[in-house]
Amino acid sequence: MNAFSHFGICVSDLDRSLRFYCDGLGFEQTQSHSVGAEFGPLMEVDQPKLESRFITRDGVSIELLWFAEPGHTGDGSRRPMNQLGLTHLSFTVDDVAATAARLEGLGGAVVDGTRTTFAPTLDFVYCTDPDGVRIELMKLV
């Protein structure tokens, strides 16, 4: 293994997700690709047609994937924390409440009842991106 490359997230609205991650969490768009059927076997999707946008922050890259064809599956519900697989993305922030409010304004949602503070050193809340991916905001005091 040489190095970690990126996470991939399937999105229902590419422009909305770019605003959420770039304007809301400080990512910058670094690459743009149009992908076709040549990637079908790799993705295990018949005859895909999709747009891919790489965004980067602090050395971490996320690939946002929007499928024009055949479209996306799933209803955008957030995954339970105890479901096998990736559970959440975590970000340290200066102000948990202000960041959560900004993310809500960009199409995300605050997960009610998750605000947890371990005074005086830790403050957390879970949000979701516009497609239900769980986002942890934490402030280390």
C-alpha positions in Angstrom: 0.0 0.0 0.0 1.3 3.4 -0.9 -1.2 5.9 0.6 -4.8 6.6 1.4 -6.5 8.1 -1.6 -10.1 9.3 -0.8 -13.7 8.5 0.4 -16.5 8.4 -2.1 -20.0 9.6 -1.4 -23.0 9.1 -3.8 -25.1 12.3 -3.8 -28.6 13.1 -5.1 -27.8 16.8 -6.1 -24.2 17.6 -7.0 -24.4 21.4 -6.7 -26.1 21.2 -3.3 -23.5 18.8 -2.0 -20.7 20.9 -3.3 -22.2 23.9 -1.4 -22.6 21.9 1.8 -19.1 20.5 1.9 -17.2 23.6 0.4 -19.2 26.4 2.0 -20.2 24.6 5.1 -17.1 22.6 6.0 -14.3 24.4 4.1 -13.5 21.8 1.4 -12.1 23.0 -2.0 -13.0 21.5 -5.3 -9.8 20.0 -6.9 -10.9 17.7 -9.7 -13.9 17.2 -12.0 -14.6 14.2 -14.2 -17.3 12.9 -16.4 -17.5 9.1 -16.2 -19.2 6.6 -18.5 -19.8 3.0 -19.2 -16.0 2.2 -19.2 -16.3 2.3 -15.3 -19.4 0.1 -15.2 -17.6 -3.1 -14.3 -15.5 -1.4 -11.6 -18.5 0.3 -10.0 -20.8 -2.7 -10.5 -23.4 -0.4 -12.2 -24.7 -1.2 -15.7 -24.0 1.6 -18.2 -23.3 4.4 -15.7 -23.2 8.0 -16.6 -22.0 10.2 -13.8 -20.2 13.3 -12.7 -17.4 13.1 -10.2 -16.1 16.0 -8.1 -13.1 15.7 -5.8 -13.0 18.0 -2.9 -10.1 18.3 -0.4 -9.4 19.7 3.0 -6.5 19.2 5.4 -5.1 16.5 3.1 -8.4 14.5 3.1 -10.2 14.0 -0.2 -13.8 13.1 -0.8 -15.2 12.2 -4.2 -18.8 13.3 -4.7 -20.5 11.0 -7.2 -23.7 12.1 -9.0 -25.3 9.4 -11.2 -27.2 10.9 -14.1 -27.8 7.3 -15.2 -29.1 5.0 -13.8 -29.7 7.4 -10.9 -29.1 6.7 -7.3 -30.7 4.2 -4.9 -31.7 4.6 -1.3 -33.8 7.2 0.5 -31.1 9.3 2.1 -31.9 8.1 5.7 -29.0 8.4 8.0 -27.4 5.0 9.0 -27.5 3.8 12.5 -24.2 4.1 14.3 -24.1 0.3 15.0 -24.7 -0.7 11.3 -21.6 -2.2 9.8 -19.6 0.0 7.6 -18.7 3.7 7.6 -20.5 5.4 10.4 -19.6 9.1 10.1 -17.2 11.9 9.2 -15.9 14.0 12.0 -14.7 17.6 12.1 -13.3 19.7 14.8 -14.9 23.2 14.9 -14.6 26.4 16.9 -18.3 26.7 17.5 -20.6 23.6 17.4 -23.9 25.5 17.4 -22.9 28.1 14.7 -21.4 25.4 12.4 -24.5 23.2 12.9 -26.7 26.2 12.0 -24.6 26.9 8.9 -24.9 23.3 7.7 -28.7 23.4 8.2 -28.8 26.4 6.0 -26.9 24.5 3.3 -29.4 21.6 3.2 -28.1 19.5 6.1 -29.9 18.6 9.3 -29.0 18.6 13.0 -29.8 15.2 14.6 -32.1 16.1 17.5 -31.0 14.9 20.9 -27.3 14.3 20.0 -25.8 17.4 21.5 -23.5 16.1 24.2 -21.1 18.1 26.3 -18.5 16.8 28.7 -17.7 20.0 30.5 -15.3 21.6 30.3 -13.4 19.8 27.5 -15.7 18.3 24.9 -18.8 19.5 22.9 -20.4 17.3 20.2 -23.4 17.2 17.9 -24.3 15.0 15.0 -25.7 16.5 11.8 -26.3 14.9 8.4 -25.4 16.1 4.9 -28.3 16.6 2.4 -28.2 12.8 1.6 -28.1 11.5 5.2 -24.4 11.0 5.7 -23.7 11.5 9.4 -21.4 14.4 10.2 -19.9 14.8 13.7 -19.0 18.3 14.8 -16.8 18.5 17.9 -15.1 21.2 19.8 -12.2 20.3 22.0 -12.1 22.9 24.7 
